[in-house]
């Protein structure tokens, strides 16, 4: 047992140092450490990187919203499920995509402001409003073709 002595003070200081050092490690996985993060809101959360206009990607898209509405996205922007936005694993923030659902031809223009999706086989997570515009609210996910337009 530690008595009320300099040893107790030393143990307390070591514990405090450990907490501070571990808190520093947590910063490495923060939003600011993610690729493409820009702190300056004047840049509309877009990085200096640009995706090639006309580039197409295809695969399954889903939508997200209610559990994330009002929370910070990977770009630092606050997520609004009613905006026309999406998450993509690597496209630069600010990239605009025209997303066309293959089976019904419905389309929506969205802006990349988040990272994801984190479900195997998915290429995009659309905001709830964007997903609804192409009918994903009825099926959950569907095959899409997304074209970089800006």
C-alpha positions in Angstrom: 0.0 0.0 0.0 1.2 3.5 -0.9 1.4 5.9 2.0 0.9 9.7 1.9 4.4 10.3 0.7 6.4 11.5 -2.3 5.9 8.0 -3.7 2.1 8.6 -3.9 2.8 11.9 -5.7 5.1 10.2 -8.1 2.5 7.5 -8.9 -0.1 10.2 -9.5 2.2 12.1 -11.9 3.0 9.0 -13.8 -0.7 8.2 -14.2 -1.3 11.7 -15.4 1.5 11.4 -18.0 0.2 8.2 -19.2 -3.3 9.7 -19.8 -1.8 12.7 -21.6 0.4 10.5 -23.8 -2.5 8.2 -24.7 -4.7 11.2 -25.6 -2.0 12.3 -28.0 -2.3 9.0 -29.8 -6.0 9.4 -30.2 -5.4 12.5 -32.4 -3.7 10.4 -35.1 -7.1 8.8 -36.1 -9.1 12.0 -35.9 -11.0 13.6 -38.7 -8.1 16.0 -39.5 -5.8 13.1 -40.2 -8.0 11.7 -43.0 -6.9 12.1 -46.6 -8.4 15.2 -48.2 -9.4 16.9 -45.0 -9.4 20.7 -45.3 -10.1 23.0 -42.3 -10.8 26.1 -44.3 -14.6 26.4 -44.9 -14.0 29.0 -47.6 -12.8 26.0 -49.7 -16.2 24.3 -49.2 -14.4 21.3 -47.8 -12.8 20.4 -51.1 -9.2 19.4 -51.4 -6.8 20.7 -54.0 -7.0 17.3 -55.7 -9.4 16.9 -58.5 -11.1 13.9 -59.9 -11.0 13.5 -63.7 -14.2 14.8 -65.2 -16.0 12.0 -67.1 -14.5 9.2 -65.0 -17.2 6.5 -64.3 -17.5 4.1 -61.4 -20.2 1.5 -61.1 -21.4 -0.8 -58.4 -23.9 -0.9 -55.5 -25.0 2.3 -53.7 -26.9 2.6 -50.5 -28.0 5.6 -48.4 -27.5 6.8 -44.9 -29.0 9.6 -42.8 -31.0 9.4 -39.6 -28.3 8.1 -37.3 -25.7 10.5 -38.7 -27.7 13.7 -39.2 -26.0 16.6 -37.4 -22.7 14.8 -36.9 -19.4 15.8 -38.4 -18.4 14.1 -41.7 -14.9 13.1 -42.6 -14.5 16.4 -44.4 -15.3 18.3 -41.3 -18.7 19.4 -42.6 -21.8 18.8 -40.6 -23.9 16.0 -42.2 -27.4 17.0 -43.3 -29.4 14.1 -44.5 -31.5 16.5 -46.6 -28.5 17.7 -48.7 -27.5 16.1 -52.0 -24.2 14.6 -50.7 -22.5 11.3 -50.6 -19.6 9.3 -49.1 -16.9 7.7 -51.2 -13.8 5.9 -50.1 -11.2 8.0 -52.0 -12.6 10.7 -54.3 -11.6 14.2 -53.3 -14.1 16.1 -51.1 -16.1 18.5 -53.2 -16.2 16.2 -56.3 -19.6 16.3 -57.9 -21.1 13.1 -59.3 -24.1 12.3 -61.4 -25.4 9.1 -60.0 -27.8 7.0 -62.2 -29.7 4.0 -60.9 -29.3 1.3 -63.5 -32.7 -0.5 -63.2 -34.9 2.6 -63.3 -32.8 5.3 -64.9 -33.4 7.8 -62.1 -30.5 10.2 -61.4 -29.3 12.6 -58.8 -26.3 15.0 -58.6 -24.4 14.7 -55.4 -21.2 16.2 -53.8 -18.6 14.0 -52.0 -18.3 15.2 -48.4 -17.7 12.0 -46.4 -15.8 8.7 -46.5 -17.4 5.3 -46.8 -19.3 3.2 -47.4 -18.0 0.6 -45.0 -20.0 -2.3 -46.4 -18.3 -4.7 -48.8 -19.4 -4.4 -52.4 -20.7 -0.8 -52.0 -19.2 2.1 -53.9 -21.3 5.0 -52.6 -23.4 6.0 -49.6 -25.9 8.7 -50.6 -27.5 11.0 -48.2 -31.1 10.1 -47.3 -32.5 12.8 -49.6 -30.3 11.8 -52.6 -31.1 8.1 -52.0 -34.8 8.8 -51.9 -34.6 10.7 -55.2 -33.5 7.6 -57.0 -35.7 5.2 -55.0 -33.2 3.7 -52.6 -35.6 4.3 -49.7 -37.7 1.5 -51.2 -34.9 -1.1 -51.8 -32.0 -0.1 -49.5 -29.3 -0.5 -52.2 -29.1 -0.8 -56.0 -26.7 -0.9 -58.9 -25.6 2.6 -60.0 -23.2 4.3 -62.4 -21.6 7.5 -61.1 -19.9 9.9 -63.4 -17.6 12.7 -62.2 -19.1 16.0 -63.6 -17.1 18.5 -61.6 
